[in-house]
Amino acid sequence: MDQKINERIAILEANKNNIYEQLKELKNDIKDLQKVTNEALRNVQKTEDLNQKIFSINNRLDGIEQTPGKDYHYYKRLILGALITGFMSAVIGIIL
């Protein structure tokens, strides 16, 4: 009977030691997961910052792309006005 109890105690102690080892491994795994999670959160923040910078650059490029078109319309109107004024001046000069 004592031998069975001693065997049972030995098995339980082995199980206890096995459980402690598994807990240590789980603690290490949890620490690794926390590190990975923190790194992922940092990457998300960096990505959001980059997205904001890209959005800002995109807005500025849109403004730069539209400026030549606005200038073209202004100069087109200026040249057309000058031609009409010159034509009208020539007509008035011929009439007078």
DRENDO-1510 file (C-alpha; in Angstrom, 1 decimal, always signed):
<recs>
REC; n; res; u; v; w
REC; 1; MET; +0.0; +0.0; +0.0 .
REC; 2; ASP; +2.9; +2.4; +0.9 .
REC; 3; GLN; +4.5; +1.6; -2.5 .
REC; 4; LYS; +1.3; +2.6; -4.4 .
REC; 5; ILE; +1.0; +5.8; -2.4 .
REC; 6; ASN; +4.7; +6.6; -3.1 .
REC; 7; GLU; +4.2; +5.8; -6.8 .
REC; 8; ARG; +1.1; +8.0; -6.8 .
REC; 9; ILE; +3.0; +10.9; -5.1 .
REC; 10; ALA; +5.9; +10.5; -7.6 .
REC; 11; ILE; +3.4; +10.7; -10.5 .
REC; 12; LEU; +1.7; +13.8; -9.0 .
REC; 13; GLU; +5.0; +15.5; -8.4 .
REC; 14; ALA; +6.0; +14.8; -12.0 .
REC; 15; ASN; +2.7; +16.2; -13.2 .
REC; 16; LYS; +3.2; +19.2; -10.9 .
REC; 17; ASN; +6.7; +19.8; -12.4 .
REC; 18; ASN; +5.3; +19.3; -15.9 .
REC; 19; ILE; +2.5; +21.8; -15.2 .
REC; 20; TYR; +5.1; +24.4; -13.9 .
REC; 21; GLU; +7.2; +24.0; -17.0 .
REC; 22; GLN; +4.2; +24.5; -19.2 .
REC; 23; LEU; +3.2; +27.6; -17.2 .
REC; 24; LYS; +6.8; +29.0; -17.7 .
REC; 25; GLU; +6.5; +28.4; -21.4 .
REC; 26; LEU; +3.1; +30.0; -21.5 .
REC; 27; LYS; +4.4; +33.1; -19.6 .
REC; 28; ASN; +7.2; +33.3; -22.2 .
REC; 29; ASP; +4.8; +33.0; -25.0 .
REC; 30; ILE; +2.6; +35.7; -23.5 .
REC; 31; LYS; +5.5; +38.0; -23.2 .
REC; 32; ASP; +6.4; +37.4; -26.8 .
REC; 33; LEU; +2.8; +38.1; -27.8 .
REC; 34; GLN; +2.8; +41.3; -25.9 .
REC; 35; LYS; +6.0; +42.4; -27.7 .
REC; 36; VAL; +4.5; +41.5; -31.1 .
REC; 37; THR; +1.3; +43.3; -30.2 .
REC; 38; ASN; +3.2; +46.4; -29.2 .
REC; 39; GLU; +5.2; +46.4; -32.3 .
REC; 40; ALA; +2.1; +45.9; -34.4 .
REC; 41; LEU; +0.5; +48.9; -32.7 .
REC; 42; ARG; +3.6; +51.0; -33.4 .
REC; 43; ASN; +3.5; +50.0; -37.0 .
REC; 44; VAL; -0.2; +50.9; -37.2 .
REC; 45; GLN; +0.6; +54.4; -35.8 .
REC; 46; LYS; +3.5; +54.8; -38.3 .
REC; 47; THR; +1.2; +53.7; -41.1 .
REC; 48; GLU; -1.5; +56.3; -40.1 .
REC; 49; ASP; +1.2; +59.0; -39.9 .
REC; 50; LEU; +2.4; +58.1; -43.4 .
REC; 51; ASN; -1.2; +58.1; -44.7 .
REC; 52; GLN; -1.7; +61.6; -43.4 .
REC; 53; LYS; +1.6; +62.7; -45.0 .
REC; 54; ILE; +0.6; +61.1; -48.3 .
REC; 55; PHE; -2.8; +62.8; -48.2 .
REC; 56; SER; -1.2; +66.1; -47.6 .
REC; 57; ILE; +1.3; +65.6; -50.5 .
REC; 58; ASN; -1.6; +64.5; -52.7 .
REC; 59; ASN; -3.6; +67.7; -51.9 .
REC; 60; ARG; -0.6; +69.9; -52.7 .
REC; 61; LEU; +0.0; +68.0; -56.0 .
REC; 62; ASP; -3.6; +68.5; -56.9 .
REC; 63; GLY; -3.1; +72.3; -56.4 .
REC; 64; ILE; +0.0; +72.3; -58.5 .
REC; 65; GLU; -1.7; +70.3; -61.3 .
REC; 66; GLN; -4.6; +72.8; -61.4 .
REC; 67; THR; -2.5; +76.0; -61.4 .
REC; 68; PRO; -1.3; +75.7; -65.1 .
REC; 69; GLY; -4.9; +75.2; -66.2 .
REC; 70; LYS; -6.0; +78.3; -64.4 .
REC; 71; ASP; -3.0; +80.3; -65.8 .
REC; 72; TYR; -3.9; +79.0; -69.3 .
REC; 73; HIS; -7.4; +80.3; -69.1 .
REC; 74; TYR; -6.2; +83.7; -67.8 .
REC; 75; TYR; -3.7; +84.2; -70.6 .
REC; 76; LYS; -6.1; +82.9; -73.2 .
REC; 77; ARG; -8.6; +85.5; -72.1 .
REC; 78; LEU; -5.9; +88.2; -72.1 .
REC; 79; ILE; -4.7; +87.4; -75.6 .
REC; 80; LEU; -8.3; +87.2; -76.9 .
REC; 81; GLY; -9.1; +90.5; -75.3 .
REC; 82; ALA; -5.9; +92.1; -76.9 .
REC; 83; LEU; -6.8; +90.7; -80.3 .
REC; 84; ILE; -10.4; +92.0; -80.1 .
REC; 85; THR; -9.2; +95.4; -78.9 .
REC; 86; GLY; -6.6; +95.6; -81.7 .
REC; 87; PHE; -9.3; +94.6; -84.3 .
REC; 88; MET; -11.7; +97.2; -82.9 .
REC; 89; SER; -9.0; +99.8; -82.9 .
REC; 90; ALA; -8.2; +99.1; -86.5 .
REC; 91; VAL; -11.9; +99.3; -87.5 .
REC; 92; ILE; -12.3; +102.6; -85.7 .
REC; 93; GLY; -9.1; +103.9; -87.2 .
REC; 94; ILE; -10.3; +103.0; -90.7 .
REC; 95; ILE; -13.7; +104.6; -90.0 .
REC; 96; LEU; -12.2; +107.8; -88.7 .
</recs>
